[in-house]
Amino acid sequence: MPTQKAVITQARKAAKVVSDAPVPTLRHGYIKVKTVAVSLNPTDWKQIDMVGAPGCLVGCDYAGIVVEIGAGDTSNLEVGDNIAGFAHGCKSGHNNSQPNKY
C-alpha cells in the first residue's frame, strides 16, 4: 500500500509527523490530489487539543495536482489540473485504521 507523510493525532493534545500514513483509496464521487503545499492554521491545533481521536489526519488547507478522478465525480476537473481546497481535518471516523473513509 502506498504511504505518505502526514500529521496524525496520537491522543487528545498530542500529534506527530509520520512518514508511513496510508494513502487513502479513492471513494465514489471524489478526486485524489497529490499534495504539493499545505497550510497550518489555528483550527489545526484546536482540533488536536479538542477532538484528538487517535489516528486522525490533521490539517485542512491544501494545494496540489489532481492524480485520479473517481467514478461519479461531477466536477469539470481533469487529471493534471492544479487545485487548492479544504478538507475536514481530525474528522471523527477518518483515521489511519480506516483508509477508505478519508
N, C-alpha and C positions, 0 to 999 in steps of 0.2 A: 504494500500500500504506500503511495507517495506521502511524504511528510512535509511540513512547513514550520517556519519559525513563528511563534505566537506568544502572547502574554496569556497565561492560564491561571485562573484562581485556584488556590490551594485550600483555602478556608476563608471564612469571613475575615477581612482586613489583611489578607495575605495572597500575593500573586507572584509569579516568577516567569521569566522568559525561558521558553523551551525551544529546542530545535527539532523535536520529533512529534509535533502535533499532527494528527492525520489530516490530510486534505479531504474535505467532505466530498461525497459523491453528489452529482447533480440531481436536483429534485425536479419534478414535473413543473413546468411553467417558470423556471428560474434560469439565470445565466451564471456561468462561472467566470470569475475575474482573477487574473494573475495580478496580485497587488504589487504596485511599484512604490507607492508612498502612503503613509498613514499619518494621522494627526493625534496628538494626545491632548485631552481637554478635561475640564473639571468633572464631567459626567463619568469619565473612566475611573478615577479614584473613588468617586462616590459609589459607583456600582460595586467596586471591590469591597469597600467598607460596609455598605448597607445591604447588599444582596449576597455576594460572596459564596455562592454554592460551588463546592469543589468541582473542577474540571471545565468550568465555563470559559469561553474565549472572551477576552477583554478588548474593548475598542469599538468605535462606531464609524469614524470617518476614514474613507479610503479613496485612492485613485489607482487605476491600473488599466489593463488591456483585457478585453473580452476574449476568452480562450475556448469557450464552449457555450452552446445555446441548447437548453433543454426543450424537449417536446412540450408543446402547449404554450411556449413563450409568445406573447402578443406584442412585444416591443418591436421596433424597427432596427434593433441593434444587429450587427454582424460581427463574426469573429474578426479580431484585429482592431476593432473600434476602441478608442480611448474613452474611459468613463471615470466619473467620480460619483461617489454616493455615500449612503449612510446605511449601516447595519445595526441592529439592536444588540449591543454587546452585553454580556453577562445574562442573557435571557434564560430564564429557568427552563430546564429540559434540553438546552442546547449545549451539550458538553462533549468532551473527547470520547466518552464511552458510547456516545450515540452520534457518530459522524454523519449519518444520513439526515439529521434533523437540524442542521445549521440554517 
